[in-house]
């Protein structure tokens, strides 16, 4: 399988957080890591579409009476990958990891085929590693940055997940038609765009591989952040149901 075919296998949707929203900073980063999260939401219907709705139309949870804004780059379930933010832009997901990494949320809702979701996430990671010329050591759990028990499902066997990503990466056939060692392919529907790669290359030249954005918020984040995000999603879905949407 070449890079184009691997990207096409993800069933990618583009649903971007609107520029200027509080959970989209617009600040540039040069991503050197890929941070893996689980949503920690086991509710029925808490799939990639629902989380896309949350991040685009609400983008926060409540903690101690204040809005805490959150964002990430991709959401994955057993059927699709949804992209929300350009990979050169800082998301709000992992404290000090915000300024250095691409964030992927892997769903774990009731009724999901978890093995299929995990494999789709591994294929996404392989595409990103290929395009950014990173290796398996740059795949890290949320826990790496904050000490939180996340990704809650993948963490106990995280080394195995990383090996799964590496297997997909190693299986990319660079000699077959449609593959490229330098640029992402248009056939994977804007998973990583040529424009994004140009911005990252410019940051490479300017900063010699360093991250441009400042690290994440220094103020305390709740240990049960994903539980609060799940609650925020439930509230949003309930509001939409009650309003007849």
C-alpha positions, 0 to 999 in steps of 0.5 A, spaced: 500 500 500 502 506 498 501 513 502 496 515 498 492 509 499 493 509 506 490 516 507 484 514 503 483 508 507 482 513 513 475 515 510 477 523 512 472 528 513 474 536 514 470 539 519 475 545 521 474 549 528 472 556 525 478 561 525 477 566 531 474 561 536 477 561 543 479 554 542 483 555 536 489 560 537 492 561 530 499 560 533 504 556 529 508 550 532 513 545 529 510 539 531 515 534 533 510 529 537 504 526 536 500 525 542 494 520 543 488 521 547 482 517 549 476 521 549 474 517 556 466 517 553 463 511 553 456 514 552 452 511 546 453 516 540 459 519 543 463 518 536 467 522 532 461 526 529 459 528 536 466 530 538 466 534 532 460 538 534 463 539 541 469 542 538 466 546 533 460 549 536 462 549 544 469 548 545 469 548 552 468 544 559 466 548 565 471 547 571 470 551 578 465 556 574 470 557 569 470 555 561 476 551 560 477 551 552 479 545 549 481 543 542 485 537 538 487 536 531 483 529 529 478 525 532 478 518 530 472 512 531 471 506 527 468 509 521 472 515 520 477 520 521 475 528 522 480 533 522 479 540 526 485 544 526 491 545 521 497 541 524 502 547 524 497 550 529 497 550 536 491 546 539 489 546 547 490 538 549 496 537 553 499 542 557 506 543 555 505 538 549 501 543 546 506 547 543 510 541 540 505 536 538 499 534 534 493 531 538 489 525 536 482 523 540 480 516 539 473 515 541 471 509 545 463 510 545 458 504 547 457 500 541 464 502 537 468 497 534 474 499 538 479 494 535 477 498 528 478 505 531 485 503 534 487 501 527 484 507 524 488 511 529 494 507 528 494 508 520 493 516 521 499 516 525 503 512 520 501 517 515 503 523 519 510 520 521 511 519 514 509 526 512 513 529 517 519 524 517 518 522 524 519 515 527 516 511 532 519 514 538 515 521 537 508 517 538 507 519 546 501 518 550 497 524 553 500 522 560 507 523 557 506 531 558 501 531 564 501 525 568 494 524 567 491 517 566 490 518 558 489 515 553 485 510 558 484 504 554 491 504 550 495 506 555 496 499 558 499 497 552 501 503 549 508 500 546 503 495 542 499 501 539 506 504 537 508 498 534 502 497 530 503 504 527 510 503 525 508 496 522 503 501 518 509 506 516 513 500 514 508 497 510 508 504 505 510 502 499 515 508 496 516 504 489 509 504 487 505 509 483 502 514 487 507 514 493 511 520 495 517 520 500 516 528 500 509 530 499 502 528 502 498 526 496 491 529 494 488 523 494 487 522 502 483 528 502 487 534 505 489 529 511 496 534 511 495 539 505 501 542 501 500 548 504 501 545 511 507 542 509 510 549 506 509 552 513 512 547 517 518 547 512 519 554 513 518 553 521 524 548 520 528 553 517 527 558 522 527 555 528 532 549 526 526 544 529 524 547 535 517 549 537 514 556 535 508 556 540 509 557 547 507 551 552 501 550 554 497 553 560 501 553 566 495 553 571 492 547 574 488 542 569 483 537 573 485 530 573 478 528 570 478 533 564 476 528 559 470 526 564 468 534 564 469 534 556 464 528 556 459 532 561 460 538 556 458 533 550 452 530 553 450 537 555 450 540 548 447 534 545 441 534 550 440 542 548 440 540 541 435 535 542 431 539 546 431 545 541 429 540 536 435 540 532 
